[in-house]
Amino acid sequence: MQVAIMLFPRLTALDAIGPYEVLQTVPEHDVVFVGEHRGEVRADTGILGLTVDKTFAEVQSPDIVVVPGGPGSRDLLNGGAHLDWLRTVHPRTRFTTSVCTGSLVLAAAGLLDGLTATTYWGAMEHLEKLGAVPVTQRVVEHLPERLITAAGVSSGIDMAIRLVEVLVDDVAAQAAQMLIEYDPQPPFDAGHPSRVGSAVMERANEYRRARS
């Protein structure tokens, strides 16, 4: 089973690498990083590089597609090779999925019209403008439509574990979770804006502005 993880400049690395770590645990999964051109793309910080192994032309029938998010996802919304590829391959995938603002890319490709979907908390209004119905769930499934969207960054790990359950079974999903020792016990209950105070939000927005 071929799993194609889309790469593009200025993506958020964990959006892609989180699902990769989960999905590659299943021996039957052939994971490939796909993009417009072979070679390195730089993540959103400009520090980390990821490598596109195959071009869109070389991956025409993936079983699973994972679209990460990040600042660079905005550059894909007005058309081009990434949206064209998604529209071409989605009718034949078993599941097309997204993490973070990757759902904006799915929506721009016309895959989420009228469907509930999730994204990074700071991009909900953009998702609505693109025709989806934004909800604040961590993972949103539309199994008959073969679409799964995940919220911000780390939620891609949750989505991928659920995807293994759907594709294989719950034992495989639990084995994948255990193999990567995904046992979150964060030191703070600060994983969403609804659970933090003004000082944390102010600092978070300061950091976001510095990276934009």
N, C-alpha and C positions, 0 to 999 in steps of 0.2 A: 504494500500500500504506500503510495507516494504522498508525502506531506510537503507541501510547498509553502515556505515562509517568505513573504515578500519583504524585500529590503529596498530602501530609498534613502537619500541623504537626509540627515537631521532627524532620523527616527529615534525613539527612546529605546535604548538597548534591551532593557528587561522585558519590554513588550514582546520582543521576539525571542529572547533567550529563555525567559520563563517557560513558555509553552514548549520550546525546543527541549529543555531538560526533562520535561515530563514525557513528551511524545517519543523521544528517542529511546526511552527505556523499553519500549515494546519491540522485540526483535523483528517483527514483520513490517515495521515502519521504516521506510526509506525517506529520510528527511533531507530536503534540498533547500538552499537559500536562492531565491529567484529574484531577478530584477531586469531593468531595461538593458543594462550592459554588464558583462562580466567584470569582476574586479572589486576593489575596495570602495565601500561607502563609509562616511564618517557619521557617527551618532550625534545626537543633539549637542553634546558638550564640545564636539570637535576633537576630543582626546582619544576616544575609542573607535577603532575601525572594525567593520564586519565585511565579510567577503561574499559577493554574489557568485555562486557556483555555476548557475545556468541562466541563460536569458529567457525571456518570455517565449520566444520562438521555439526554444528547446523543451519547454514544459507546457504541453498542450492539453494533457488529460490528468491533472492531479486529482487524487482522491480527496485530499483535505487541503484547504487554503487557510493560512493564518495571515491576517493583515495587521501589523502593529501600528501604533500611533506615534505621536511626537510632533514637534513644530513643523517638521518637513511634510507632514500629511496635508497641511493646508495648500502646499504647492501642487498637489495632485488633483484638487477638486474641480478644476476647470477643464478637465479633459486631458487626453494624452495616452501614452502606452499602458500605464498602470490601470486606468479605468477600462480601456479597450480589452486588456487581457482578462480582467475580472468578468466582464460581460461575456467574453468568449468561453471561459472555462466553467463558470458557475453552473450552467445547465447540466454539466456532467459530473460535478463533484458530489461526494457523499455529504460533505459539510463545508460551508464557507464561513469562516469565523473572523472575529476582530478582537483587538485589545485596545483599550483607551480610545484615542481619536481615530483609530483605524476604522471605527464604525462610521465616521464621517466619509471615509473613502468608499465604504460599501454603499452608503446612502447616495453619494454623488454618482455612483454607478447605476443607481436605480434599483438596488436590491432590497432596500428597506422601506419602500413606499407604503405608508399606512400601517407599518408594523411597529410594535414597541421595540425599543432598543436602549442600550445603555452606553455610556462613554465616560470619559474623565469628567469630574464634577465641574470643572471650569469651562466645559464645551457643550453643555446641555442645550443652550439656545441655538447653537450652530447646527446641532443634530436636527432640531425641530425645523429649522429653515430649509433643510435638505429633504424634508418629506417624511421623516420617521417620527415616532411618538416617544419622546424621551422619558425614561423611568429610572428611578434611583436604586435599582437592584444591582447586585454585584455581577450576576450572570443572567442573561436573558436568552431563553431558548425558543426557537420556532422550529421544532423538529420536522413537521411536514414540509416546511419550506427549506429545510436543511441549512438554517442560519442560526448562529450563536454569536452574541456579542458580550464582551466583558467590559467592566468599568476600568478604572485607572490602573495602569502599570502592573502591580502585584496580582491583580485579579486574573491576569492571564494564566497564572498557575492553577487557580481554582477552575477556570474554564477548561484547561487542558486535561485536568484530572477527570472532570465530568465527561469530556469528550472520549477519553479512554473507556470509561464505563459504558457509554452509548455504543462505541465501536466494538468493544470486546465484552467485558462484563465487570461487575463490581469488584471481583477479586483482582483482576488486572489493574483496575484503577487504584485500589488500595496498595497493591505491590508497587506501582509507580510512585505513589505518594511516599511510601516508606523508603524506597530506594533513594529518593532525593532528600529524605528526612525533613519533609515539609510538616513541621510541627510548630506552627507559629505561636509564640508566647511573648508578644511585644511588651516592652517596658512601660509603654503608655497606651491608653485608650484614645488615640489621636489619629485614627486612620481615615476620618472623614470630616468635612467641615461642620457637620451637625454635632460633632462631639468635642469641639475645641472652642476656646474663648477668643476674644478680640486680639489679645497679644500674639497668640499663635498665628491667627489669620494674617495679621499685619506682617509678621516675620516671613510667613510663607509667601505672601504677595511680593515682599521685598526681594526674596530669592528668585521668584519667577521673573520679575522685571530685570534682574541682573543677568539672567540667562537668555532673555529674548533678543 
